[in-house]
Amino acid sequence: MSGHREKFTNIVLNELKYYVYIYSNPVTNEIFYVGKGKGNRVFSHLKDEGESQKVEYIRTLKEQNLKPNIEILIHGIEDEETALRVEASIIDLLGLLNLSNKKKGWKSATYGRMTIEQIISAYDKQKVDIDEKAMLIRISQAFRYSMTDTELYDYTRGQWKLNVERARKAKYALAIYEGIVQEVYEILDWYEAGKTYSVRLDNKNINRRKGENLKGRYEFIGNFAPQGIRKKYKFKSVEHYFIKGNKNPIMYLNC
């Protein structure tokens, strides 16, 4: 950080308006945090306290007599919403797992990084009827378009409160976001929640949500459905199955 400044002059502040900034490692140039702000917001993290990953990263640098590089990525933005959208796009590009940000970007699940197929499915909805024994599983709280296959699978498979008898009759589980099928899995078996393992991107097996109250909840293990089934349903609209006002994340079809 040039000159180790921690405050802008009024002249600079008048020109900055809203901006998006990045923090990076001064040795490796690895970006570890993305933020948006106004005024002297960019410097505030240098004095943050707590137990967050970002605070720990900065604390570790200080112990090595280092300070993070701080850069303004874009400035002169007139309104906060535009700054939020830019911030979200940078987080999507770099990947949340590569950053110390706690949360995905603003409205990332709706307007964030998407494939061409995802864009088309979101706006040019093609209705499909489900013929197979299946479960529709809505994952609205966790979903973002830039999720890895592993993340999407893990969030889809559990942990859920179920009609276990009906769930065991279902052959396929469809991951649903905003009424669109994002992926299709062939269910191999159901287990009490917490009995199986998640595979993180660092390839370390960890017990899912260990320590939480999972009584009465279940999770499945499975594989991608056969290609013909995935092609039939993936990126198609099933929103006609959901009655307005129904908040239940699980729906059973033909089982």
matplotlib code that plots the C-alpha trace (Angstrom):
import matplotlib.pyplot as plt

x = [0.0, 1.8, 2.8, 0.8, -1.9, -5.1, -7.2, -8.1, -8.0, -11.2, -10.1, -9.7, -13.0, -14.9, -13.7, -14.0, -17.8, -18.7, -15.9, -14.9, -11.6, -9.4, -7.0, -4.0, -1.0, 2.0, 4.3, 2.3, -0.2, -3.0, -6.3, -8.0, -10.8, -13.1, -15.3, -17.3, -17.5, -17.5, -15.4, -12.6, -14.4, -11.4, -9.2, -11.6, -10.5, -7.0, -8.5, -11.1, -11.2, -12.8, -12.4, -13.2, -11.0, -10.2, -9.2, -7.0, -5.3, -4.5, -3.3, -0.9, 0.5, 1.1, 2.9, 5.3, 5.7, 3.7, 0.6, -1.9, -1.8, -5.0, -6.2, -9.2, -10.5, -13.0, -14.3, -16.5, -19.6, -22.7, -24.9, -24.5, -26.5, -24.1, -21.1, -22.8, -23.2, -19.6, -18.4, -20.6, -19.2, -15.6, -16.4, -18.0, -15.0, -12.4, -14.6, -15.8, -13.6, -10.5, -11.5, -11.9, -15.3, -18.0, -20.8, -21.4, -21.9, -25.1, -27.9, -25.3, -27.8, -30.0, -27.6, -24.2, -21.9, -23.9, -23.4, -25.3, -27.6, -28.4, -29.1, -31.5, -33.3, -33.8, -35.6, -36.9, -38.5, -39.3, -42.0, -41.5, -43.6, -42.0, -42.8, -40.4, -40.6, -38.9, -38.4, -38.1, -35.8, -35.7, -32.4, -33.1, -31.2, -27.9, -27.9, -25.7, -25.1, -21.3, -21.6, -19.3, -20.8, -19.7, -21.4, -24.6, -24.8, -24.1, -26.7, -29.3, -28.8, -29.5, -30.3, -34.1, -37.2, -38.9, -41.7, -39.1, -41.4, -42.1, -38.5, -37.3, -39.6, -38.2, -35.6, -34.4, -33.7, -34.0, -32.2, -34.5, -33.8, -36.5, -38.6, -35.8, -34.1, -30.4, -29.3, -30.7, -29.3, -30.0, -30.7, -28.8, -29.9, -31.1, -29.4, -30.0, -28.5, -24.9, -24.1, -22.4, -19.6, -19.1, -16.2, -14.8, -12.8, -9.6, -10.6, -10.9, -13.8, -15.8, -18.9, -21.8, -22.9, -21.4, -22.8, -26.1, -29.5, -30.2, -32.8, -35.5, -33.5, -32.2, -29.7, -29.2, -26.1, -26.3, -24.8, -25.6, -28.7, -28.2, -27.4, -30.8, -32.7, -30.4, -31.0, -34.7, -35.0, -32.0, -32.6, -36.3, -39.1, -41.1, -42.5, -46.0, -45.8, -45.5, -48.6, -48.0, -47.3, -46.0, -42.7, -42.0, -38.6, -39.6, -42.1, -42.8, -43.9, -45.2, -44.1]
y = [0.0, 3.1, 5.4, 3.3, 5.9, 5.2, 8.2, 10.2, 13.9, 15.8, 16.5, 12.8, 11.9, 14.3, 12.5, 8.9, 8.6, 4.9, 2.5, -1.2, -2.2, -5.2, -6.4, -8.6, -10.2, -7.9, -10.8, -13.2, -10.6, -13.0, -11.2, -12.2, -9.7, -7.7, -4.8, -1.8, 1.5, 5.3, 7.7, 6.0, 2.6, 1.0, 1.5, 0.3, -3.3, -2.5, -1.8, -4.6, -6.9, -10.3, -13.8, -13.6, -15.0, -11.5, -10.3, -13.3, -12.8, -9.2, -10.1, -12.7, -10.2, -7.7, -10.4, -10.6, -6.8, -6.6, -4.7, -5.7, -4.1, -2.0, -1.0, 0.8, -1.4, 1.1, 4.5, 7.3, 5.2, 7.4, 5.0, 2.2, -0.4, -0.2, -0.6, -3.6, -5.2, -4.6, -6.0, -9.1, -9.7, -9.6, -12.0, -14.4, -14.1, -14.8, -17.4, -17.1, -20.1, -18.1, -15.1, -14.2, -12.6, -14.2, -13.8, -14.1, -10.8, -8.8, -10.6, -13.0, -15.8, -13.8, -11.7, -13.3, -15.3, -17.6, -20.0, -19.3, -22.2, -20.7, -17.3, -18.7, -21.0, -18.1, -15.9, -18.1, -20.7, -24.0, -25.9, -29.7, -32.3, -34.9, -38.5, -40.3, -41.0, -37.9, -35.3, -31.6, -30.0, -26.2, -24.8, -21.1, -20.1, -21.7, -21.4, -19.3, -19.9, -20.2, -23.1, -26.1, -29.5, -30.6, -27.7, -28.1, -31.8, -31.3, -28.6, -30.6, -33.9, -32.7, -32.3, -32.4, -33.2, -35.9, -38.3, -41.1, -43.7, -41.5, -40.3, -43.9, -44.5, -41.6, -42.5, -39.0, -35.8, -32.5, -29.4, -26.4, -22.7, -20.1, -22.9, -24.1, -27.5, -26.9, -30.5, -34.1, -36.8, -40.5, -41.4, -44.4, -44.4, -42.2, -41.8, -40.1, -36.6, -36.4, -40.0, -39.4, -37.1, -34.1, -33.6, -30.1, -28.6, -29.4, -33.1, -33.5, -35.4, -33.7, -34.6, -32.5, -29.8, -31.8, -30.8, -29.3, -30.8, -33.0, -35.3, -36.1, -34.9, -37.0, -36.8, -38.9, -40.2, -40.4, -39.8, -37.6, -39.1, -40.8, -38.3, -38.8, -37.9, -34.9, -33.6, -34.1, -32.0, -29.8, -26.1, -26.7, -25.0, -26.9, -23.8, -24.9, -27.6, -25.2, -23.5, -19.9, -19.4, -23.0, -22.7, -26.4, -27.1, -30.7, -32.0, -35.6, -36.5, -40.0, -41.6]
z = [0.0, -1.3, 1.6, 4.1, 4.1, 6.0, 5.1, 2.0, 1.7, 1.1, -2.5, -3.2, -1.4, -3.6, -6.7, -5.5, -5.0, -4.6, -5.4, -5.4, -3.8, -3.2, -0.6, -1.6, -0.2, -0.6, -1.3, -3.5, -4.9, -4.1, -3.7, -0.4, 0.0, -2.3, -1.0, -2.0, -0.2, 0.0, 1.9, 3.9, 4.0, 2.2, 5.2, 7.9, 7.8, 9.0, 12.4, 12.4, 15.4, 15.7, 14.5, 10.8, 8.1, 6.8, 10.2, 10.7, 7.3, 8.1, 11.6, 10.1, 7.8, 10.6, 12.6, 9.6, 9.7, 6.4, 5.4, 2.7, -0.7, -1.1, -4.5, -5.8, -8.7, -10.0, -8.7, -9.7, -9.4, -8.8, -6.9, -4.3, -6.3, -9.2, -6.8, -5.3, -8.7, -9.6, -6.3, -6.8, -10.2, -9.0, -6.1, -8.6, -10.9, -8.2, -6.4, -2.8, -1.8, -2.8, -0.7, 2.9, 2.2, 4.3, 1.8, -1.9, -3.7, -3.7, -5.6, -6.9, -7.1, -9.4, -11.5, -10.8, -13.0, -15.2, -18.2, -21.4, -20.6, -17.2, -18.6, -21.3, -18.7, -16.3, -18.8, -21.7, -19.5, -21.1, -19.2, -18.6, -17.0, -14.7, -15.7, -13.4, -9.7, -8.4, -5.7, -6.4, -3.9, -3.7, -2.6, -2.7, 0.4, -0.6, -4.4, -6.6, -10.3, -9.9, -7.5, -8.3, -9.0, -5.6, -3.8, -5.7, -5.0, -1.3, -0.8, -2.8, -1.0, 2.6, 5.3, 5.0, 7.0, 4.9, 4.4, 4.4, 2.9, -0.2, -0.4, -0.7, -3.6, -5.6, -8.2, -9.0, -7.1, -9.0, -7.7, -8.2, -8.1, -9.1, -10.6, -12.9, -12.7, -12.1, -11.9, -11.7, -9.5, -9.3, -5.6, -4.4, -0.7, 2.2, 5.6, 8.8, 8.5, 9.6, 8.8, 5.5, 4.5, 2.3, 0.0, 0.1, -2.7, -0.8, -1.0, 2.8, 4.0, 6.7, 8.6, 7.4, 10.0, 12.8, 16.2, 14.9, 15.9, 12.9, 14.6, 12.1, 9.1, 6.2, 3.4, 0.3, -1.6, -5.3, -8.7, -11.7, -13.4, -16.8, -19.5, -21.2, -18.0, -17.4, -20.9, -20.5, -17.4, -16.8, -17.3, -17.8, -15.8, -13.2, -11.5, -12.5, -9.9, -7.0, -5.6, -4.8, -1.1, -0.6, 1.2, 1.6, -0.1, -0.9, -3.4, -4.3, -7.8, -8.9, -5.6]

ax = plt.figure().add_subplot(projection="3d")
ax.plot(x, y, z, "-o")
ax.set_aspect("equal")
plt.show()
